[in-house]
């Protein structure tokens, strides 16, 4: 059941492909009454709707390039200024590198704010590969072969390590065991957030 946090909760959830961060992000955001801000969802929605942004992103991806930090940052800043994010938000997919961390810091500092916590879903590499391989079979996804999965995990590990080092130095990273029952994982996350005063006891 959704709850309204007593204080603002500005969160980031990170985890390797197959960690379940998309599912857990939605659950946590609903429990705290804050929106999920997923760059992937924003890109996909704009591509589907055929917007100018969608066309820009499609052209970039068709070239095999990554969406530039400047464009991604502008999209996130615009989303975070919408009314439903005034009491907090949960970021998924941004920031992904050191430059994006600096950009987000600068934007939040304009309103004397900062991220309150980073939720790291800790899942063993072998478990991620097993989960994604199972998903590939269930959904008939030929792109989710073991070699492609391993490559994506390598990219995640390379990109995420510097980010976690920055946020870890600030003491805001909560490493959560991502293995087990979905409800148990959600409870672990909410318990960690409650310990920081970011989640109402009723939500745990």
KAVENSUL-V861411 format. One record per residue. N is the residue number from 1. SS is DSSP state (alpha for helix, beta for strand, coil for the rest). PHI is phi in whole degrees, -180 to 180 (none if undefined). Layout:
n:N ss:SS phi:PHI
n:N ss:SS phi:PHI
This chain:
n:1 ss:coil phi:none
n:2 ss:coil phi:-69
n:3 ss:coil phi:-130
n:4 ss:coil phi:-108
n:5 ss:coil phi:-66
n:6 ss:coil phi:-70
n:7 ss:coil phi:-127
n:8 ss:coil phi:-69
n:9 ss:beta phi:-135
n:10 ss:beta phi:-104
n:11 ss:beta phi:-122
n:12 ss:beta phi:-130
n:13 ss:beta phi:-114
n:14 ss:beta phi:-132
n:15 ss:beta phi:172
n:16 ss:coil phi:-68
n:17 ss:coil phi:-55
n:18 ss:coil phi:91
n:19 ss:coil phi:-80
n:20 ss:coil phi:87
n:21 ss:alpha phi:-66
n:22 ss:alpha phi:-63
n:23 ss:alpha phi:-65
n:24 ss:alpha phi:-68
n:25 ss:alpha phi:-60
n:26 ss:alpha phi:-63
n:27 ss:alpha phi:-62
n:28 ss:alpha phi:-68
n:29 ss:alpha phi:-61
n:30 ss:alpha phi:-65
n:31 ss:alpha phi:-65
n:32 ss:alpha phi:-98
n:33 ss:coil phi:72
n:34 ss:coil phi:-125
n:35 ss:beta phi:-83
n:36 ss:beta phi:-85
n:37 ss:beta phi:-113
n:38 ss:beta phi:-108
n:39 ss:alpha phi:-62
n:40 ss:alpha phi:-61
n:41 ss:alpha phi:-65
n:42 ss:alpha phi:-64
n:43 ss:alpha phi:-61
n:44 ss:alpha phi:-63
n:45 ss:alpha phi:-64
n:46 ss:alpha phi:-70
n:47 ss:alpha phi:-65
n:48 ss:alpha phi:-64
n:49 ss:alpha phi:-83
n:50 ss:coil phi:70
n:51 ss:coil phi:-75
n:52 ss:alpha phi:-60
n:53 ss:alpha phi:-60
n:54 ss:alpha phi:-59
n:55 ss:alpha phi:-67
n:56 ss:alpha phi:-62
n:57 ss:alpha phi:-65
n:58 ss:alpha phi:-60
n:59 ss:alpha phi:-61
n:60 ss:alpha phi:-65
n:61 ss:alpha phi:-67
n:62 ss:alpha phi:-64
n:63 ss:coil phi:-82
n:64 ss:coil phi:82
n:65 ss:coil phi:-98
n:66 ss:coil phi:-88
n:67 ss:coil phi:-64
n:68 ss:coil phi:-58
n:69 ss:alpha phi:-56
n:70 ss:alpha phi:-63
n:71 ss:alpha phi:-69
n:72 ss:alpha phi:-61
n:73 ss:alpha phi:-62
n:74 ss:alpha phi:-62
n:75 ss:alpha phi:-65
n:76 ss:alpha phi:-66
n:77 ss:alpha phi:-60
n:78 ss:alpha phi:-62
n:79 ss:alpha phi:-67
n:80 ss:alpha phi:-72
n:81 ss:coil phi:-89
n:82 ss:coil phi:-77
n:83 ss:alpha phi:-57
n:84 ss:alpha phi:-70
n:85 ss:alpha phi:-98
n:86 ss:coil phi:-63
n:87 ss:coil phi:-98
n:88 ss:beta phi:135
n:89 ss:beta phi:-166
n:90 ss:beta phi:-126
n:91 ss:beta phi:-85
n:92 ss:beta phi:-137
n:93 ss:coil phi:101
n:94 ss:coil phi:-155
n:95 ss:coil phi:-80
n:96 ss:coil phi:-117
n:97 ss:coil phi:-150
n:98 ss:alpha phi:-62
n:99 ss:alpha phi:-64
n:100 ss:alpha phi:-69
n:101 ss:alpha phi:-61
n:102 ss:alpha phi:-63
n:103 ss:alpha phi:-65
n:104 ss:alpha phi:-66
n:105 ss:alpha phi:-55
n:106 ss:alpha phi:-64
n:107 ss:alpha phi:-64
n:108 ss:alpha phi:-66
n:109 ss:alpha phi:-64
n:110 ss:coil phi:-61
n:111 ss:coil phi:-115
n:112 ss:coil phi:53
n:113 ss:coil phi:-124
n:114 ss:coil phi:-161
n:115 ss:coil phi:-64
n:116 ss:coil phi:-92
n:117 ss:beta phi:-160
n:118 ss:beta phi:-117
n:119 ss:beta phi:-91
n:120 ss:beta phi:-104
n:121 ss:beta phi:-83
n:122 ss:beta phi:-91
n:123 ss:coil phi:-132
n:124 ss:coil phi:-60
n:125 ss:alpha phi:-56
n:126 ss:alpha phi:-63
n:127 ss:alpha phi:-69
n:128 ss:alpha phi:-60
n:129 ss:alpha phi:-62
n:130 ss:alpha phi:-64
n:131 ss:alpha phi:-65
n:132 ss:alpha phi:-69
n:133 ss:alpha phi:-66
n:134 ss:alpha phi:-65
n:135 ss:alpha phi:-62
n:136 ss:alpha phi:-61
n:137 ss:alpha phi:-68
n:138 ss:alpha phi:-67
n:139 ss:alpha phi:-102
n:140 ss:coil phi:65
n:141 ss:coil phi:-94
n:142 ss:coil phi:-73
n:143 ss:coil phi:-78
n:144 ss:coil phi:-94
n:145 ss:coil phi:-85
n:146 ss:alpha phi:-62
n:147 ss:alpha phi:-66
n:148 ss:alpha phi:-66
n:149 ss:alpha phi:-63
n:150 ss:alpha phi:-61
n:151 ss:alpha phi:-65
n:152 ss:alpha phi:-65
n:153 ss:alpha phi:-68
n:154 ss:alpha phi:-62
n:155 ss:alpha phi:-64
n:156 ss:alpha phi:-58
n:157 ss:alpha phi:-64
n:158 ss:alpha phi:-69
n:159 ss:alpha phi:-76
n:160 ss:alpha phi:-81
n:161 ss:alpha phi:-53
n:162 ss:alpha phi:-64
n:163 ss:alpha phi:-64
n:164 ss:alpha phi:-67
n:165 ss:alpha phi:-66
n:166 ss:alpha phi:-64
n:167 ss:alpha phi:-71
n:168 ss:alpha phi:-64
n:169 ss:alpha phi:-65
n:170 ss:coil phi:-86
n:171 ss:coil phi:74
n:172 ss:coil phi:-116
n:173 ss:beta phi:-91
n:174 ss:beta phi:-109
n:175 ss:beta phi:-84
n:176 ss:beta phi:-112
n:177 ss:beta phi:-65
n:178 ss:coil phi:-90
n:179 ss:coil phi:-96
n:180 ss:coil phi:114
n:181 ss:coil phi:-68
n:182 ss:alpha phi:-56
n:183 ss:alpha phi:-64
n:184 ss:alpha phi:-64
n:185 ss:alpha phi:-65
n:186 ss:alpha phi:-59
n:187 ss:alpha phi:-64
n:188 ss:alpha phi:-63
n:189 ss:alpha phi:-65
n:190 ss:alpha phi:-64
n:191 ss:alpha phi:-64
n:192 ss:alpha phi:-65
n:193 ss:alpha phi:-69
n:194 ss:alpha phi:-63
n:195 ss:alpha phi:-63
n:196 ss:coil phi:-93
n:197 ss:coil phi:78
n:198 ss:coil phi:-104
n:199 ss:coil phi:-132
n:200 ss:coil phi:-67
n:201 ss:alpha phi:-56
n:202 ss:alpha phi:-64
n:203 ss:alpha phi:-82
n:204 ss:coil phi:-88
